[in-house]
Amino acid sequence: MTQRRSRTLLTDLREAAGNLRAQKARTFLTAIGIVFGVGSVIGMLAIGAGAREESLRFIEQMGVRNILVDSRPMTSAEEMQQRRRNSPGLTERDVRILESNLEGLELISPRRSLFPARVLPKPNGPVPGMMGVRPSYAPIHNLRVVEGRFIEAVDEESALAVCVLGETAKVNLLGYGSAVGRQVKINDTWLQVVGVLAERFAGAGGGGSAATQDRNNVVYVPLATSQYRFWDSSSFLKDELEGLDIRLKAGDDSQQAAKVVTAILNSTHRNTPDFSVTIPAALLEQQKRTQTIFTYVMVAIAAISLLVGGIGIMNIVLATVMERTREIGVRRAVGATRPDIVRQFLTESILISVGGGILGIAFGVFLSWLIATTAEWKTIVTTMSIVVAFGVSVAVGVVFGIYPAMKAAAIDPIEALRYE
């Protein structure tokens, strides 16, 4: 019985393939809809997967146990005067109060940024920003040192003229050789390089000004050094500290801790809205939900191409049924049953969708590569996206092939033999 079914299936496949080969141009044009549909689904899923990985990487590097407090920038002297009537802005006093009152606090690092007016050696690329931080900044943001060391407590206590370079800053200023022990000049102060950081995901890090958003192009100095050795011409419009980066102990609820931080700062700032609190863990969950919705929408749009391709299959098989009415009558006259006729035409529609699906996979991979190359977007073609797109293309062939196949089987054999 199994052998008989296998022979029947092979016979149906050979006949269907022969019929499709006899109409090569029509078959190819019919399959085009499936090719573009499958390719679009794979391409859209690849864009979604790439965007999701990039954004999740960025948020995870910010630290899912971290809380980031940023000073809201001021744009005018009038705004500064209005704020200062009630709030001193972010200050060292806020740091001490949080250290004393925030349960679950493991590490905290104030930060202060500066965009240098002069840098030596002359950079080969964008001028690096400077950021003053405490030694705790490195473990808070999981910074990895590849050469030398990071800022230490003695550097902070003595406001030493030392610095640690981000990977891009090191290449721009000192080239690709060893940097530890060499000197760089920021404004009027020479700094000795004591360490170099590993390259990080672009944009990752704890807050900061627009000038220092690329954490690979930053010169890190002790916070005390930035306060005592550097003068910022725009400091009258800035708070004493640009931000505070907090790391909680393992197991602590970051959202609950953020509420406590907000309440403490509201109290010390007299409810002046001059700061913002960011919770990377909450951003992570929100980003996952947003990316999931985004992917669903893109796939739904791309699936329209598959629907159009399915309608094309149905139309072409219906036309084929009309053209081959006499053939159907002859087959019925020599003993073919209605299920045989259904199977014959359904096999043809499935072969069209399978062939279109295979070509669509190749097109989808090429489309993903093209987008990544030309638009410089990260794309990831996953096995699941290929399986889903191909499975849907086969399902489209089955669903849209059933009606024409049933219509062919319903033709009266006597009328079919008379058909011209």
NORMOWO-V216941 format. One record per pair of residues at least 6 apart in sequence whose ideal C-beta (glycine too) atoms are under 8 Angstrom apart, sorted by sequence separation. I is the first residue (numbers start at 1). J is the second residue. D is the distance in whole Angstrom. If there is no record, write none. Layout:
i = {I,I}
j = {J,J}
d = {D,D}
This chain:
i = {21,62,74,83,99,137,154,184,185,212,232,248,269,371,372,20,98,138,143,155,183,184,208,321,372,119,165,174,183,205,371,74,99,119,165,170,183,184,248,331,332,98,174,182,183,203,205,265,331,369,116,151,173,181,182,203,204,246,368,115,116,138,181,202,203,265,368,95,116,138,151,180,202,328,331,368,115,116,137,150,165,179,180,202,95,114,115,135,149,180,200,246,262,113,114,135,148,180,200,261,365,113,114,134,135,179,199,364,71,92,113,114,133,135,71,112,113,145,165,174,197,258,90,111,112,135,69,111,135,146,163,258,364,111,134,364,110,163,170,197,109,110,255,258,321,109,254,320,361,364,108,109,111,170,254,255,109,254,255,108,109,161,163,165,191,254,317,320,361,107,161,162,163,164,167,360,361,161,162,163,164,165,166,167,191,360,109,147,148,161,162,163,164,165,166,167,168,317,107,108,147,148,162,164,165,167,317,357,358,107,147,164,167,186,209,357,360,166,191,208,184,186,207,208,239,314,207,313,316,357,128,206,356,357,128,207,155,206,313,354,128,189,313,353,354,65,128,189,353,125,151,187,310,353,354,128,151,186,309,350,353,128,148,149,150,172,352,353,125,126,148,149,168,351,124,125,148,150,169,309,350,124,147,148,166,168,169,349,350,353,123,124,147,166,167,168,169,349,123,145,146,166,169,145,146,166,349,350,121,145,146,166,346,349,121,144,145,165,166,348,119,143,144,165,166,143,164,165,346,349,130,163,164,345,346,349,143,163,164,163,162,345,346,162,345,344,160,343,121,141,159,162,342,345,120,141,161,341,342,344,119,120,141,159,160,119,140,156,158,159,342,118,119,155,156,157,341,342,118,156,159,161,341,118,137,151,156,159,116,117,118,150,151,155,159,339,116,151,207,338,114,338,66,66,63,131,63,62,63,129,332,61,129,328,333,61,131,332,129,130,329,129,137,313,317,321,328,309,313,317,320,324,329,332,333,318,328,329,306,310,314,318,321,325,329,330,131,133,306,309,310,313,314,317,321,329,330,126,129,130,131,132,133,134,313,317,328,329,128,129,130,131,132,133,134,303,307,310,311,314,318,329,128,129,130,131,132,133,306,310,314,321,326,329,126,128,130,132,325,326,125,132,132,326,115,132,325,326,111,113,131,132,111,113,115,130,109,111,115,113,132,113,130,116,141,140,140,140,137,139,112,136,111,114,110,109,112,112,114,117,114,112,112,113,111,112,110,111,111,110,111,110,111,109,73,108,109,70,108,68,69,108,61,68,107,108,61,66,107,105,106,62,105,106,58,61,62,63,105,106,57,61,62,102,104,105,58,104,58,95,98,54,57,94,91,92,98,104,89,90,91,92,95,89,90,91,94,88,89,90,88,89,90,105,90,104,90,102,80,80,103,102,77,101,102,77,76,75,102,74,98,101,73,74,73,98,71,97,71,71,94,71,94,97,70,71,70,69,94,68,69,93,68,69,68,69,67,68,66,67,66,89,66,67,87,88,65,66,87,65,86,87,63,65,86,90,65,86,87,89,90,86,65,67,87,66,65,83,64,67,67,83,69,67,69,72,72,71,72,71,72,70,69,70,69,69,70,68,69,67,68,67,68,67,68,66,62,64,65,63,64,62,60,64,59,62,59,60,59,56,59,56,55,56,52,56,52,55,52,51,48,51,52,48,49,48,45,48,44,47,48,45,44,45,44,44,41,44,43,41,40,41,41,37,40,41,37,37,37,38,36,37,37,37,33,34,37,33,36,35,33,34,33,34,32,33,31,33,33,34,32,33,30,30,30,26,23,19,34,38,42,46,34,37,38,42,31,35,38,39,42,43,46,47,30,31,34,38,39,42,46,50,33,34,37,38,41,42,31,32,35,36,39,40,43,47,54,27,31,34,35,38,39,42,43,46,53,30,34,38,42,51,36,39,40,50,51,53,16,20,27,31,35,39,43,50,15,19,50,47,49,50,12,16,20,49,12,15,16,20,47,49,46,49,13,17,46,12,16,46,43,45,46,49,45,13,42,46,45,42,45,41,42,45,41,42,41,38,41,37,38,38,38,37,34,37,34,34}
j = {27,68,80,89,105,143,160,190,191,218,238,254,275,377,378,27,105,145,150,162,190,191,215,328,379,127,173,182,191,213,379,83,108,128,174,179,192,193,257,340,341,108,184,192,193,213,215,275,341,379,127,162,184,192,193,214,215,257,379,127,128,150,193,214,215,277,380,108,129,151,164,193,215,341,344,381,129,130,151,164,179,193,194,216,110,129,130,150,164,195,215,261,277,129,130,151,164,196,216,277,381,130,131,151,152,196,216,381,89,110,131,132,151,153,90,131,132,164,184,193,216,277,110,131,132,155,90,132,156,167,184,279,385,133,156,386,133,186,193,220,133,134,279,282,345,134,279,345,386,389,134,135,137,196,280,281,136,281,282,136,137,189,191,193,219,282,345,348,389,136,190,191,192,193,196,389,390,191,192,193,194,195,196,197,221,390,140,178,179,192,193,194,195,196,197,198,199,348,139,140,179,180,194,196,197,199,349,389,390,140,180,197,200,219,242,390,393,200,225,242,219,221,242,243,274,349,243,349,352,393,165,243,393,394,166,245,194,245,352,393,168,229,353,393,394,106,169,230,394,168,194,230,353,396,397,172,195,230,353,394,397,173,193,194,195,217,397,398,171,172,194,195,214,397,171,172,195,197,216,356,397,172,195,196,214,216,217,397,398,401,172,173,196,215,216,217,218,398,173,195,196,216,219,196,197,217,400,401,173,197,198,218,398,401,174,197,198,218,219,401,173,197,198,219,220,198,219,220,401,404,186,219,220,401,402,405,200,220,221,221,221,404,405,222,405,405,222,405,184,204,222,225,405,408,184,205,225,405,406,408,184,185,206,224,225,185,206,222,224,225,408,185,186,222,223,224,408,409,186,224,227,229,409,187,206,220,225,228,186,187,188,220,221,225,229,409,187,222,278,409,186,410,140,141,140,208,141,141,142,208,411,141,209,408,413,142,212,413,211,212,411,212,220,396,400,404,411,393,397,401,404,408,413,416,417,403,413,414,392,396,400,404,407,411,415,416,218,220,393,396,397,400,401,404,408,416,417,214,217,218,219,220,221,222,401,405,416,417,217,218,219,220,221,222,223,392,396,399,400,403,407,418,218,219,220,221,222,223,396,400,404,411,416,419,217,219,221,223,416,417,217,224,225,419,209,226,419,420,206,208,226,227,207,209,211,226,206,208,212,211,230,212,230,219,245,245,246,247,245,247,223,247,223,226,223,223,226,227,230,233,232,240,241,242,241,242,241,242,243,243,244,244,245,244,209,244,245,207,245,206,207,246,200,207,246,247,201,206,247,246,247,204,247,248,201,204,205,206,248,249,201,205,206,246,248,249,203,249,204,241,244,201,204,241,239,240,246,252,238,239,240,241,244,239,240,241,244,239,240,241,240,241,242,257,243,257,244,257,236,237,260,260,236,260,261,237,237,237,264,237,261,264,237,238,238,264,238,264,239,241,264,242,265,268,242,243,243,243,268,243,244,268,244,245,245,246,245,246,245,246,246,269,247,248,268,269,247,248,269,248,269,270,247,249,270,274,250,271,272,274,275,272,252,254,274,254,254,272,254,257,258,274,261,261,265,273,274,274,275,275,276,275,275,276,276,277,278,277,278,277,278,278,279,279,280,280,278,280,281,280,281,280,280,284,280,283,283,284,284,284,287,287,287,288,287,291,288,291,291,291,291,294,295,294,295,295,295,298,295,298,299,298,298,299,299,301,299,302,302,302,302,303,305,302,305,306,303,304,305,306,305,306,307,308,305,306,309,306,309,309,308,309,309,310,309,310,309,311,312,313,312,313,312,313,316,316,320,320,352,356,360,364,353,356,357,361,352,356,359,360,363,364,367,368,352,353,356,360,361,364,368,372,356,357,360,361,364,365,355,356,359,360,363,364,367,371,378,352,356,359,360,363,364,367,368,371,378,356,360,364,368,377,363,366,367,377,378,380,344,348,355,359,363,367,371,378,344,348,379,377,379,380,343,347,351,380,344,347,348,352,379,381,379,382,347,351,380,347,351,381,379,381,382,385,382,351,381,385,385,385,388,385,386,389,388,389,389,389,392,389,390,392,393,393,393,396,396,397}
d = {8,7,5,7,7,7,7,7,7,5,7,6,7,6,7,5,7,8,7,5,5,5,8,7,5,6,7,6,7,8,6,7,6,7,8,5,6,6,6,7,7,6,7,8,7,6,4,6,7,8,6,7,5,7,5,7,6,8,4,8,7,4,7,6,7,8,8,6,8,8,6,6,8,6,8,5,6,6,8,6,6,5,6,7,5,7,8,7,8,7,5,7,5,6,5,5,7,7,6,6,6,7,8,7,6,5,6,7,6,7,5,8,7,6,5,7,8,7,8,7,8,5,8,6,4,8,7,7,6,8,7,5,8,5,6,7,8,8,8,8,5,7,6,8,7,4,5,7,6,7,8,8,7,5,8,7,4,5,6,7,4,6,4,6,7,7,6,7,7,4,6,6,7,7,7,7,6,5,5,6,6,7,8,6,7,8,6,7,8,6,8,7,4,5,5,6,8,7,6,8,6,4,5,7,7,4,5,7,8,5,6,6,7,6,7,5,6,8,8,7,7,8,7,7,7,8,4,5,8,4,8,7,6,6,7,7,8,4,6,7,7,5,6,5,6,8,4,7,6,7,8,6,8,6,7,6,8,7,8,7,3,7,7,6,5,7,6,8,8,7,5,5,7,8,7,4,4,8,7,7,4,5,6,6,8,4,5,5,6,8,4,8,4,6,5,4,6,7,6,5,6,4,6,7,7,6,7,6,5,6,5,4,7,3,7,7,7,8,7,7,7,5,4,6,7,8,8,8,5,7,6,5,4,7,7,7,8,6,8,5,7,6,4,7,4,8,7,8,7,8,6,7,4,5,7,6,7,7,6,8,7,4,6,4,7,7,7,4,8,5,7,7,6,4,6,7,5,5,8,5,8,7,4,6,7,6,8,5,5,6,8,8,7,7,7,7,6,5,7,4,8,8,6,8,6,7,6,7,7,8,8,7,7,6,6,7,5,4,4,8,7,3,7,7,8,6,5,8,6,6,8,8,5,7,6,8,8,7,6,4,4,5,6,6,7,8,5,6,6,6,7,5,7,4,4,3,7,8,7,7,7,8,8,8,6,7,5,4,5,5,5,6,5,8,5,7,8,7,7,6,7,8,6,7,8,7,7,6,5,4,6,8,6,7,6,5,6,4,5,7,7,8,6,5,7,3,4,8,7,6,8,7,7,5,4,7,8,7,8,7,8,5,7,8,7,5,8,4,6,7,6,8,7,6,6,8,5,7,6,8,5,8,6,5,7,5,5,6,5,7,7,6,6,7,8,6,5,4,7,5,8,5,7,5,7,7,5,7,4,6,5,6,8,6,6,4,7,8,7,5,5,7,7,7,5,8,6,5,5,8,7,8,8,7,7,7,7,4,8,4,5,7,6,3,6,6,7,8,6,4,8,8,7,8,7,6,7,7,7,6,8,6,8,8,6,7,8,8,7,5,7,6,7,7,8,6,7,6,4,7,8,5,6,6,7,6,4,6,6,7,4,7,8,8,6,7,8,8,6,4,6,8,5,7,8,8,6,7,4,5,7,6,6,8,4,8,7,8,4,6,6,5,7,6,5,8,6,6,7,6,5,5,7,6,7,7,5,7,6,6,6,7,6,5,7,6,7,7,8,6,4,7,8,6,7,6,8,6,7,6,4,4,8,6,5,8,5,7,5,7,6,6,5,7,8,8,8,7,4,7,7,7,7,6,8,4,7,6,8,7,8,8,4,6,6,7,6,5,7,4,4,6,8,7,5,7,7,8,4,7,5,3,8,7,7,7,5,8,7,8,5,4,3,8,8,8,8,8,5,7,8,8,5,6,5,6,8,8,7,7,7,7,5,8,5,7,5,5,8,5,8,5,8,8,6,8,3,3,8,3,4,7,7,6,7,6,7,7,6,7,5,7,3,7,4,6,5,6,4,8,4,7,4,7,5,8,7,8,6,6,7,7,7,8,8,6,7,6,7,6,8,7,6,5,7,4,7,6,4,6,7,5,6,4,6,4,6,8,4,7,6,8,4,6,6,6,6,5,5,5,8,8,8,7,7,7,6,7,4,5,8,7,6,8,7,5,4,5,7,8,7,8,5,7,5,8,7,8}
